[in-house]
């Protein structure tokens, strides 16, 4: 490794690049074309993120539920509180809307007040028959509709909470999509091109804007917003980074070259995803923008080094060669550490994060190679820099800033340490204030109409996020036995007493509705049958369920009658209480459904998501520790000093703790989006540490191991690049704050803040630690000559090698 990355190795790389410019450029063009051919394979995911491994018990239980009852996320609901619904014109328009939706091949069932079926007893056949609740011949009669409205709210308790809110008189329709299309592109095509146009048509005809929600609808519009924002992020990132770049360097050709590099990198990123068969998810959608944000700092470092070298000796060829030979290993190491920050997601045992980690790691190394190859080649064709291009090296505002840092490091190190300790305490206290979010919709775009509709359904119908309870009696038709129905009713009473949950739906409600039908639909008899009634009522129920294959009531029991399903809904804002809610339910379940006679599984999307967040937290903490260890290992290889490893970790650990503390005090919860901040920020912040330490080792060799002189010489050489790259990263990640997604805004803002803290920490705390511990860190015997050769190369060594090569 040491021999491979020695001075001779990088001199060979520089010579190869500059002597084979046309071949290399043709190779880049060819690779870009090949990746462009893979764009056709890039598709957007049709499912929401599942943060738990497939073999985890949480997912095993959820899959078992889906096996028995099918996809739970196939329900779309349409609702209104407008009293005009029960007027002839609007009611007819509503009926036409429901009939049109029902006729679509993508829809399996529509339950609405206009097509509602009610149970009617048939004594001769000992069964219940479904008869229309609405007399279609009388819907033009306003008086009939008024009476219909009264009957709807008073005489159909089974549908309370499902189709209406008795208190507010909100009415909704339930639309069940074909389960086969729920996780396919067909769902998106139907929602966008058939369903929404019909809703808009109803709005134009009646002036009533229906509220629409449900997981298929939410997922479709959420995905569409993500897709639309990819272009926004790429455009904004290119604009912001190019403007900052031009402001720093005052060079159009340098700016355009950098833009070309990151644009090629973006093209490669889509090609890599297509070639690997990865779908665009809420995470991989960020990759093209990350390529821009990470690629521009690479360009800054190379171009700034080129300007510094040309400023010294005004020899363009020599400057271009030394851009590679003097920075080769340092830039390689910094890009590796950045890649490591993202690669930590690969070990989380989660497909979503693994793909994100793989794609970002490959693209970071790819953008580094593009920068290393294209910048020296392009600038070899460009005229030498003019004085205007080099003025940034002596900009007064920048000089004043670095003078303040140098004076602080020289004379106020004690204040630096005191401030660091205060910030450390601040971070630790804030960490104890952080809450874990269980919200499935918190990161969704809050300014959209569909988000407002979600809040409407949470208020009127206690949410749209399902919590499922599956009760296995382990006996055929066991779920239909009166004793088990009473056990389920007892569990329902417990659920009703939990304020965060809606009134549950189950086979118990079905049995109650059958008894009500048996007593001629009298709502006073909406209750479970007694032991005496069971003998003559249960045959009616069994005959009715076996008679109709499309009866939606069968959704609450399996075909053999052994497993029953109970569904409650939870408001999204109560997601963080899920663990306590499940514990309360489980306590009751263990009492009334003892194992092994019964098996009860508590699952559902709301439960799976909340547990996924906790799983992600545990795994990202371990992956972050892995990132610390791996980065420390790289530093140990480079410097052969455990104390130097500590010095490199501390300035990067402090910003992470500060950001965590800030999240606690500002009430920003830990959730999938904010959890990603720490791994990303660490991988990028540690770049500045390695650049500083690499240059510091070079300066030690140049200055006969004089510590202070070497530290301050490091500022002169690498300080500007560190500052420039940190500014670009700060504004680059701030681009994500343009998003309408709360999670993406939090990710961009928190990473930007962390990197800002990281820059100050690396420019102030890191050199202060090096100066304070200089007696133990700057032992010439500890850092043998080959190690120094890896890090950077002195001008004298380069001159000698160049003379030999000639």
C-alpha positions in Angstrom: 0.0 0.0 0.0 2.8 2.4 1.0 4.7 1.6 -2.2 1.7 1.9 -4.4 0.8 5.3 -3.1 4.4 6.6 -3.1 5.7 9.7 -4.9 6.7 7.6 -7.9 3.2 6.1 -8.2 1.5 9.5 -8.4 4.1 10.9 -10.7 3.4 7.9 -13.0 -0.4 8.6 -12.7 0.2 12.3 -13.6 2.4 11.5 -16.6 -0.1 8.9 -17.8 -3.1 11.3 -17.6 -1.3 14.2 -19.4 0.2 12.0 -22.1 -3.0 10.1 -22.9 -5.5 13.0 -22.8 -7.5 12.1 -26.0 -7.7 8.4 -25.1 -9.0 9.2 -21.6 -11.6 11.7 -22.8 -12.8 9.2 -25.4 -13.1 6.6 -22.6 -15.1 8.9 -20.5 -17.5 9.7 -23.4 -17.9 6.0 -24.1 -18.6 5.1 -20.5 -21.1 8.0 -20.3 -22.9 6.6 -23.4 -23.0 3.1 -21.9 -24.5 4.4 -18.7 -27.0 6.6 -20.7 -28.3 3.3 -22.3 -29.1 2.1 -18.8 -31.5 5.0 -18.0 -34.4 3.1 -19.5 -34.1 0.6 -16.6 -34.5 3.3 -13.9 -37.9 3.1 -12.3 -39.5 4.7 -9.3 -40.5 2.4 -6.4 -44.2 1.6 -6.0 -43.9 0.6 -2.3 -43.2 2.6 0.8 -40.0 2.2 2.7 -39.7 -0.9 4.9 -36.8 -0.3 7.3 -36.8 -3.8 8.9 -35.0 -6.8 7.4 -37.2 -9.3 5.7 -36.4 -12.1 8.1 -37.1 -10.0 11.2 -40.1 -11.2 13.3 -41.9 -7.9 12.8 -41.8 -8.4 9.0 -42.5 -12.2 9.3 -45.7 -11.4 11.3 -46.7 -8.7 8.9 -46.2 -11.0 5.9 -48.2 -13.7 7.6 -51.1 -11.2 8.1 -50.9 -10.3 4.4 -50.9 -14.0 3.4 -54.2 -14.5 5.3 -56.0 -11.2 4.5 -54.2 -9.7 1.6 -52.7 -6.2 1.1 -54.1 -3.9 3.7 -53.1 -0.8 1.8 -55.6 -1.0 -1.0 -58.3 1.3 0.5 -59.0 4.8 -0.8 -61.6 6.9 1.0 -63.5 9.9 -0.3 -65.4 12.1 2.2 -67.3 15.3 2.6 -69.1 17.2 5.4 -71.2 19.3 3.1 -74.9 18.9 4.0 -75.8 19.4 0.4 -74.7 15.8 -0.3 -78.3 14.7 0.6 -79.9 16.9 -2.0 -81.1 15.5 -5.4 -78.5 17.2 -7.6 -75.4 16.4 -5.5 -76.6 13.0 -4.4 -77.0 12.0 -8.1 -73.6 13.4 -9.0 -72.1 11.4 -6.1 -73.8 8.3 -7.3 -72.5 8.8 -10.8 -69.0 9.3 -9.4 -69.1 6.1 -7.4 -70.6 4.1 -10.3 -67.9 5.4 -12.6 -65.2 4.4 -10.1 -66.8 1.0 -9.5 -66.8 0.3 -13.3 -63.0 0.7 -13.5 -61.2 -2.6 -13.9 -58.6 -1.4 -11.3 -61.3 -1.3 -8.6 -62.6 -4.4 -6.9 -65.2 -2.9 -4.5 -66.9 0.4 -3.7 -68.9 0.9 -0.5 -70.9 4.1 -0.5 -74.2 5.5 0.9 -75.7 5.4 -2.6 -74.9 1.7 -3.3 -75.1 0.5 0.3 -76.5 -3.0 0.9 -78.3 -3.8 4.1 -79.0 -7.3 5.6 -82.5 -8.6 5.3 -83.6 -11.8 6.9 -84.9 -14.7 4.7 -86.6 -17.2 7.0 -87.4 -19.6 4.3 -83.8 -20.1 3.3 -82.4 -19.4 6.8 -80.1 -16.8 5.5 -79.6 -13.1 5.3 -79.8 -11.3 1.9 -78.3 -8.0 0.9 -80.9 -5.5 -0.3 -80.2 -2.0 -1.5 -80.4 0.7 1.2 -81.3 3.4 -1.3 -84.4 3.3 -3.5 -83.0 4.6 -6.8 -86.4 5.6 -8.0 -86.8 8.1 -5.2 -83.5 9.9 -5.2 -85.0 12.9 -7.0 -87.3 13.5 -4.0 -85.7 15.9 -1.5 -88.0 14.6 1.3 -86.9 11.0 0.7 -83.2 12.0 0.9 -83.8 13.8 4.1 -85.4 10.7 5.6 -82.6 8.6 4.1 -80.0 10.7 5.8 -81.7 10.2 9.2 -81.9 6.4 8.7 -78.2 6.4 7.6 -76.9 8.0 10.8 -79.3 6.3 13.2 -80.0 2.8 12.0 -76.7 1.5 10.6 -74.3 1.3 13.6 -72.1 -1.2 11.8 -70.9 1.6 9.4 -70.3 4.2 12.1 -66.6 5.0 11.9 -66.3 3.3 8.6 -68.7 5.3 6.4 -69.9 8.1 8.7 -69.1 10.2 11.8 -72.4 10.4 13.7 -71.3 13.5 15.6 -70.2 15.7 12.7 -72.2 14.0 10.0 -69.2 13.6 7.8 -69.8 10.9 5.1 -67.3 8.9 3.2 -67.1 6.2 0.6 -64.6 3.3 0.7 -63.0 2.2 -2.5 -61.0 -1.0 -2.5 -58.4 -1.3 -5.3 -57.5 -4.6 -6.9 -54.8 -5.9 -4.6 -52.8 -7.1 -7.6 -52.1 -3.5 -8.7 -51.5 -1.9 -5.4 -47.7 -2.2 -5.6 -47.4 -1.7 -9.4 -47.2 1.1 -11.8 -50.8 0.4 -12.8 -51.8 1.9 -9.4 -50.1 5.2 -10.2 -51.5 5.3 -13.7 -55.0 4.7 -12.4 -54.8 7.3 -9.6 -53.3 10.1 -11.7 -55.1 9.5 -15.0 -58.5 8.1 -14.1 -59.4 8.6 -10.5 -58.3 12.2 -9.9 -59.9 13.5 -13.1 -63.2 12.0 -12.0 -62.9 13.7 -8.6 -62.2 17.0 -10.4 -65.2 16.5 -12.6 -67.5 16.0 -9.6 -66.0 19.2 -8.0 -66.8 21.2 -11.2 -70.3 19.9 -11.4 -71.3 20.4 -7.7 -68.9 23.0 -6.3 -68.1 20.5 -3.5 -64.4 19.5 -3.1 -64.2 16.0 -1.7 -61.5 15.0 0.7 -59.5 12.0 -0.6 -57.0 9.8 1.3 -55.9 6.2 1.8 -52.5 4.6 1.4 -52.7 4.0 -2.4 -53.6 7.6 -3.0 -51.1 9.0 -0.5 -48.3 6.8 -1.9 -49.0 7.9 -5.5 -49.1 11.6 -4.9 -46.1 11.4 -2.5 -44.1 9.5 -5.1 -45.1 12.1 -7.8 -43.8 14.9 -5.6 -40.5 13.1 -5.0 -40.1 12.6 -8.7 -40.9 16.3 -9.5 -38.3 17.4 -6.9 -35.4 15.5 -8.4 -35.2 18.0 -11.2 -35.6 20.9 -8.7 -32.7 19.6 -6.6 -30.4 19.0 -9.5 -31.1 22.5 -11.0 -30.9 24.3 -7.7 -27.7 22.5 -6.7 -26.0 23.3 -10.1 -27.0 26.9 -9.8 -26.0 27.5 -6.2 -22.7 25.6 -6.4 -21.7 27.2 -9.7 -22.4 30.7 -8.5 -20.4 30.1 -5.3 -17.6 28.5 -7.4 -17.5 31.5 -9.8 -17.5 33.9 -6.9 -14.5 32.2 -5.4 -12.4 31.8 -8.6 -13.7 34.5 -10.9 -13.1 32.1 -13.8 -15.8 31.0 -16.3 -13.7 28.2 -17.7 -13.1 26.7 -14.3 -16.7 27.0 -13.4 -17.9 25.4 -16.7 -15.4 22.6 -16.3 -16.6 21.8 -12.8 -20.2 21.9 -14.0 -19.4 19.5 -16.8 -17.8 17.1 -14.4 -20.8 17.0 -12.0 -23.2 16.8 -14.9 -21.4 13.7 -16.2 -21.4 12.4 -12.6 -25.2 12.9 -12.5 -25.6 11.0 -15.8 -23.5 8.2 -14.4 -25.5 8.1 -11.2 -28.7 7.3 -13.1 -26.9 4.8 -15.3 -25.4 3.0 -12.2 -28.9 2.7 -10.6 -30.3 1.4 -13.9 -27.4 -1.1 -14.4 -27.8 -2.4 -10.9 -31.6 -2.7 -11.2 -32.2 -0.3 -8.2 -35.5 1.6 -8.0 -35.6 5.3 -7.2 -36.7 5.6 -3.6 -37.0 8.6 -1.3 -33.2 8.1 -0.5 -31.8 7.2 -3.9 -33.6 10.2 -5.4 -31.1 12.3 -3.4 -28.1 10.7 -5.1 -27.8 12.9 -8.2 -27.9 16.0 -6.1 -25.3 14.5 -3.7 -23.0 13.9 -6.6 -23.1 17.6 -7.4 -22.7 18.7 -3.8 -19.7 16.3 -3.3 -18.2 16.7 -6.7 -17.8 20.5 -6.6 -15.6 20.4 -3.5 -13.3 18.0 -5.4 -13.1 20.4 -8.2 -12.4 23.3 -5.8 -9.5 21.4 -4.2 -7.8 20.5 -7.5 -8.3 23.9 -9.1 -7.2 25.8 -6.0 -4.1 23.6 -5.8 -3.4 24.3 -9.4 -3.7 28.1 -8.8 -1.4 27.8 -5.8 1.3 26.0 -7.8 1.0 28.3 -10.7 1.2 31.3 -8.4 4.5 30.0 -7.1 6.4 29.4 -10.3 4.2 30.4 -13.3 4.8 27.1 -15.0 1.5 25.6 -16.2 2.8 22.1 -17.1 4.6 21.8 -13.8 1.6 23.1 -11.9 -0.7 20.5 -13.6 1.6 17.7 -12.8 1.9 18.7 -9.2 -1.9 19.0 -8.8 -1.8 15.2 -9.0 1.5 14.3 -7.4 1.2 16.6 -4.4 -2.5 15.9 -3.6 -3.1 12.4 -5.0 -3.1 10.4 -1.8 -4.7 13.2 0.3 -7.7 13.6 -2.1 -8.0 9.8 -2.5 -8.2 9.4 1.3 -10.7 12.2 1.8 -13.0 10.7 -0.9 -12.6 7.3 0.7 -13.6 8.7 4.1 -16.6 10.4 2.5 -17.5 7.1 0.8 -17.1 5.4 4.1 -19.7 7.7 5.7 -22.2 6.5 3.1 -21.0 2.9 3.0 -21.9 2.5 6.7 -25.5 2.2 5.5 -24.6 -1.0 3.7 -24.2 -2.9 7.0 -27.7 -1.9 8.3 -29.2 -5.2 7.0 -31.9 -3.1 5.2 -32.5 -3.2 1.5 -33.5 0.5 1.2 -30.4 1.7 3.1 -28.1 -0.9 1.5 -29.0 0.3 -2.0 -28.5 4.0 -1.0 -25.1 3.1 0.6 -24.0 1.2 -2.5 -25.0 3.8 -5.0 -23.6 6.8 -3.1 -20.3 5.0 -2.4 -19.8 4.1 -6.1 -20.8 7.6 -7.3 -18.5 9.3 -4.8 -15.5 7.4 -6.0 -16.6 7.9 -9.6 -16.9 11.7 -9.3 -13.4 11.7 -7.7 -12.0 9.9 -10.7 -13.7 12.3 -13.1 -12.3 15.3 -11.3 -8.8 13.7 -11.2 -8.9 13.0 -14.9 -10.8 15.9 -16.5 -9.4 18.9 -14.6 -5.7 18.3 -15.5 -6.6 17.4 -19.1 -8.9 20.4 -19.7 -6.6 22.9 -18.0 -3.7 21.6 -20.1 -5.6 23.0 -23.2 -6.7 26.2 -21.5 -4.4 29.3 -21.4 -2.6 29.8 -18.1 -4.5 31.6 -15.3 -4.5 35.4 -15.4 -4.1 37.6 -12.3 -7.8 37.9 -11.8 -8.1 34.2 -11.4 -5.5 34.1 -8.7 -6.8 37.1 -6.7 -8.8 34.8 -4.5 -5.6 33.5 -2.9 -5.0 36.9 -1.3 -8.6 38.1 -0.8 -8.7 40.5 2.2 -11.9 39.2 3.8 -10.5 35.6 3.6 -7.2 36.8 5.0 -8.9 38.5 7.9 -10.9 35.4 8.7 -7.8 33.2 8.8 -5.9 35.7 10.8 -8.6 35.5 13.4 -8.4 31.7 13.4 -4.6 31.8 13.7 -4.7 34.3 16.6 -7.3 32.1 18.3 -5.2 29.0 17.9 -2.0 30.9 19.0 -3.2 32.8 22.0 -6.6 31.5 23.1 -6.4 27.8 23.1 -7.7 27.6 26.7 -10.8 29.5 25.5 -11.2 27.0 22.6 -11.2 24.1 25.0 -13.6 25.8 27.4 -16.0 26.6 24.6 -15.7 23.0 23.3 -16.5 21.6 26.7 -19.6 23.9 27.0 -20.8 22.8 23.6 -20.2 19.2 24.5 -22.3 19.6 27.6 -24.9 21.4 25.5 -25.0 18.5 23.1 -25.2 15.8 25.8 -28.1 17.6 27.6 -30.0 18.1 24.4 -29.6 14.4 23.5 -31.7 13.5 26.5 -34.5 15.7 25.1 -34.6 13.9 21.7 -37.8 11.9 21.0 -38.2 9.1 18.5 -40.8 9.8 15.9 -43.3 7.0 15.0 -45.0 9.2 12.4 -45.5 7.7 8.9 -46.6 11.0 7.4 -44.5 13.5 9.2 -42.0 13.8 6.4 -44.7 14.1 3.7 -45.1 17.5 2.0 -47.3 19.6 4.4 -48.2 22.2 1.9 -50.0 19.8 -0.4 -53.7 19.3 -0.7 -53.5 15.5 0.0 -51.7 16.3 3.4 -54.6 18.5 4.4 -56.9 15.7 3.5 -54.9 13.3 5.8 -55.5 15.7 8.7 -59.2 15.8 7.8 -59.6 12.1 8.1 -57.6 12.0 11.3 -60.0 14.5 12.8 -63.2 13.0 11.5 -62.4 9.3 11.4 -59.5 8.9 13.8 -56.8 8.5 11.2 -56.0 6.4 8.2 -53.0 4.4 9.5 -54.2 0.9 10.3 -53.3 -1.2 13.3 -54.1 -4.8 12.7 -54.7 -7.6 15.3 -54.9 -11.1 14.0 -56.4 -13.7 16.3 -55.8 -17.4 15.4 -58.1 -19.7 17.3 -56.3 -22.8 15.7 -59.7 -24.4 15.1 -61.9 -24.5 12.0 -64.7 -22.0 12.5 -63.3 -21.2 15.9 -63.5 -17.5 15.2 -67.3 -17.8 14.8 -67.9 -19.4 18.2 -69.8 -17.2 20.6 -67.2 -17.7 23.4 -64.5 -16.3 21.1 -66.7 -13.5 19.8 -67.2 -12.4 23.4 -63.4 -12.5 24.0 -63.0 -10.3 20.9 -65.7 -8.0 22.2 -63.8 -7.7 25.5 -60.6 -6.8 23.6 -62.5 -4.3 21.5 -63.7 -2.6 24.7 -60.1 -2.2 25.7 -59.2 -0.7 22.4 -62.1 1.7 22.6 -60.8 2.9 25.9 -57.5 3.8 24.3 -58.0 7.5 23.2 -55.4 7.3 20.4 -57.2 4.5 18.6 -60.4 4.5 16.6 -63.3 2.2 17.1 -62.2 -1.2 15.8 -63.8 -3.3 13.1 -64.0 -7.1 13.3 -66.1 -10.1 12.9 -67.8 -9.0 16.1 -69.3 -6.1 14.3 -70.5 -8.5 11.6 -72.1 -10.7 14.1 -73.8 -7.8 15.8 -75.1 -6.5 12.4 -76.6 -10.0 11.7 -78.5 -10.0 15.0 -79.8 -6.5 14.2 -80.9 -7.8 10.8 -82.6 -10.8 12.4 -84.6 -8.5 14.5 -85.7 -6.5 11.4 -82.8 -4.0 11.5 -83.8 -2.6 14.9 -80.6 -0.7 16.0 -81.4 -1.6 19.7 -80.4 -5.2 18.8 -77.0 -4.3 17.5 -75.2 -6.6 19.9 -73.8 -10.1 20.1 -76.3 -12.9 20.2 -77.0 -14.6 23.5 -76.3 -18.3 24.1 -80.0 -19.1 23.4 -79.9 -17.0 20.2 -76.7 -18.6 19.0 -78.2 -21.9 17.9 -80.7 -20.4 15.4 -78.6 -17.3 14.4 -75.2 -18.8 13.6 -76.6 -20.9 10.7 -77.9 -17.7 9.2 -74.4 -16.1 9.4 -72.6 -19.1 8.0 -75.0 -19.5 5.1 -74.7 -15.8 4.3 -70.9 -15.7 4.3 -70.6 -18.9 2.2 -73.2 -17.5 -0.3 -71.3 -14.4 -1.5 -67.7 -14.5 -2.6 -67.6 -10.7 -3.0 -69.1 -9.9 0.4 -66.7 -7.4 2.0 -67.7 -8.7 5.5 -65.5 -11.8 4.8 -62.4 -9.5 5.0 -62.6 -10.0 8.8 -62.3 -13.8 8.8 -60.4 -16.5 6.8 -62.2 -19.0 4.6 -61.9 -21.8 7.2 -63.1 -19.5 10.0 -60.1 -20.1 12.2 -58.5 -16.7 12.0 -60.2 -13.4 12.8 -59.0 -9.9 12.0 -59.5 -6.8 14.0 -58.7 -3.4 12.5 -58.3 -0.1 14.3 -56.9 3.2 13.0 -54.4 5.5 14.8 -53.8 9.1 14.3 -50.4 9.7 12.8 -49.5 12.1 15.6 -49.7 9.3 18.1 -47.1 7.1 16.3 -44.5 7.6 19.0 -47.0 6.2 21.5 -47.3 2.9 19.5 -45.1 0.9 21.8 -47.2 1.8 24.9 -50.4 1.2 23.0 -49.3 -2.2 21.8 -48.1 -3.1 25.4 -51.5 -2.2 26.7 -53.2 -4.3 24.1 -50.8 -7.2 24.5 -51.5 -7.2 28.3 -55.2 -7.7 27.6 -54.6 -10.2 24.8 -52.4 -12.4 27.1 -55.2 -12.5 29.6 -58.2 -13.3 27.4 -56.4 -15.3 24.6 -53.9 -17.4 26.5 -51.1 -19.2 24.6 -50.7 -21.8 23.2 -54.4 -22.2 22.7 -54.5 -18.9 20.8 -52.0 -17.0 18.8 -52.4 -13.2 18.5 -50.3 -11.0 16.2 -50.3 -7.2 16.5 -49.1 -5.7 13.2 -50.1 -3.2 10.5 -48.3 -0.4 8.6 -48.3 2.0 11.6 -46.8 -0.6 13.9 -44.2 -1.8 11.3 -43.1 1.8 10.5 -42.6 2.7 14.2 -40.6 -0.4 14.9 -38.6 0.3 11.7 -37.6 3.7 13.0 -36.3 2.1 16.2 -34.5 -0.6 14.3 -32.9 2.0 12.1 -31.7 4.0 15.1 -30.0 0.9 16.6 -28.3 0.0 13.3 -27.2 3.5 12.4 -25.6 3.9 15.8 -23.6 0.8 15.3 -22.8 1.8 11.7 -21.6 5.2 12.9 -19.3 3.5 15.4 -18.1 1.4 12.5 -17.4 4.6 10.5 -15.4 6.0 13.5 -13.4 2.8 13.6 -12.7 2.6 9.9 -11.7 6.3 9.7 -9.5 5.8 12.7 -7.9 2.9 11.0 -7.1 5.0 8.0 -5.6 7.7 10.1 -3.6 5.0 12.1 -2.2 3.6 8.8 -1.3 7.1 7.6 0.2 8.4 10.9 1.1 5.3 12.9 -0.1 7.0 16.1 -3.1 6.1 18.3 -3.1 9.6 19.8 -3.3 11.1 16.3 -6.4 8.9 15.8 -8.0 10.5 18.8 -7.0 14.0 17.6 -8.7 13.3 14.3 -11.9 11.9 15.8 -12.6 14.5 18.5 -13.1 17.5 16.1 -15.6 15.4 14.1 -17.4 13.9 17.1 -18.1 17.3 18.7 -20.2 18.7 15.7 -22.3 15.5 15.7 -23.1 15.9 19.4 -23.8 19.6 18.9 -26.3 18.8 16.2 -27.9 16.0 18.2 -28.3 18.5 21.1 -29.7 21.1 18.8 -32.3 18.6 17.6 -33.3 17.9 21.2 -33.8 21.5 22.2 -35.6 22.4 18.9 -37.9 19.4 19.2 -36.7 17.7 16.0 -37.3 14.0 16.5 -35.2 11.1 15.5 -36.7 9.6 12.4 -35.4 7.9 9.2 -34.5 11.3 7.6 -32.7 12.8 10.6 -30.9 9.6 11.5 -29.1 9.7 8.2 -27.6 13.1 9.1 -24.9 11.7 11.3 -23.4 9.2 9.0 -23.4 11.6 6.0 -22.1 14.5 8.0 -19.3 12.5 9.6 -18.1 11.1 6.3 -17.9 14.6 4.8 -16.6 16.5 7.8 -13.7 14.1 8.3 -12.4 15.1 4.9 -11.2 18.5 6.3 -9.5 16.7 9.1 -7.5 14.5 6.7 -6.6 17.3 4.5 -5.3 19.4 7.4 -3.3 16.5 8.9 -1.9 15.5 5.5 -0.6 19.0 4.9 0.6 19.2 8.5 2.8 16.1 8.0 4.3 17.6 4.9 5.0 20.9 6.7 6.7 19.0 9.5 9.1 17.4 7.0 9.7 20.8 5.4 10.3 22.7 8.6 12.5 20.2 10.5 9.7 19.1 12.8 9.0 22.5 14.2 5.4 22.2 15.4 4.1 25.7 15.5 5.7 26.7 12.2 4.2 23.6 10.5 0.7 24.1 11.9 0.5 27.7 10.7 2.1 26.8 7.3 -0.7 24.3 7.0 -3.3 27.1 7.2 -1.6 28.9 4.3 -1.7 25.8 2.0 -4.9 23.9 2.9 -7.0 26.4 4.9 -8.5 28.1 1.8 -9.5 24.8 0.2 -11.0 23.6 3.5 -13.0 26.9 3.8 -14.1 26.9 0.2 -15.3 23.3 0.2 -17.1 23.7 3.5 -19.0 26.7 2.2 -20.0 24.9 -1.0 -21.1 21.9 1.0 -23.1 24.1 3.4 -25.0 25.8 0.6 -25.2 22.6 -1.4 -27.0 20.7 1.3 -29.1 23.7 2.0 -30.6 23.2 -1.4 -32.6 20.2 0.1 -34.4 22.8 2.3 -36.3 23.8 -0.9 -38.1 20.4 -0.6 -41.7 20.2 0.4 -40.8 17.0 2.4 -40.1 17.7 6.0 -37.6 14.8 6.2 -35.6 16.1 3.2 -35.7 19.6 4.7 -34.4 18.3 8.0 -31.7 16.2 6.3 -30.4 19.2 4.3 -30.6 21.7 7.1 -29.0 19.5 9.8 -26.2 18.2 7.5 -25.5 21.9 6.5 -25.3 23.0 10.1 -23.2 20.0 11.1 -20.7 20.6 8.3 -20.5 24.3 9.4 -19.7 23.2 12.9 -17.3 20.7 11.5 -15.4 23.3 9.5 -14.9 25.6 12.5 -14.0 22.5 14.6 -11.3 21.4 12.1 -9.9 24.9 11.7 -9.8 25.8 15.4 -10.1 22.8 17.7 -8.0 20.4 15.6 -4.9 22.6 15.3 -5.3 23.6 19.0 -5.1 19.9 19.9 -2.1 19.3 17.7 -0.2 22.3 19.3 -1.2 21.3 22.8 -0.2 17.6 22.3 2.8 18.4 20.0 5.4 16.8 22.2 3.8 13.4 21.9 2.4 13.7 18.4 5.4 15.1 16.5 7.9 12.4 17.1 10.1 12.1 14.0 11.0 8.5 14.8 7.3 7.6 15.0 6.6 8.7 11.4 9.1 7.0 9.2 10.0 8.4 5.8 7.7 6.1 3.7 4.7 7.2 5.7 5.5 10.9 5.0 5.9 9.9 1.3 2.3 8.6 1.3 0.8 11.8 2.6 2.3 14.6 0.6 5.5 15.3 -1.2 7.9 18.2 -0.8 8.9 20.4 -3.6 12.5 19.2 -3.4 11.5 15.6 -3.7 9.3 16.4 -6.7 12.0 18.4 -8.4 14.5 15.5 -7.9 12.0 13.0 -9.3 11.2 15.2 -12.3 14.9 15.5 -13.1 15.4 11.8 -13.0 12.4 11.1 -15.2 13.7 13.5 -17.8 
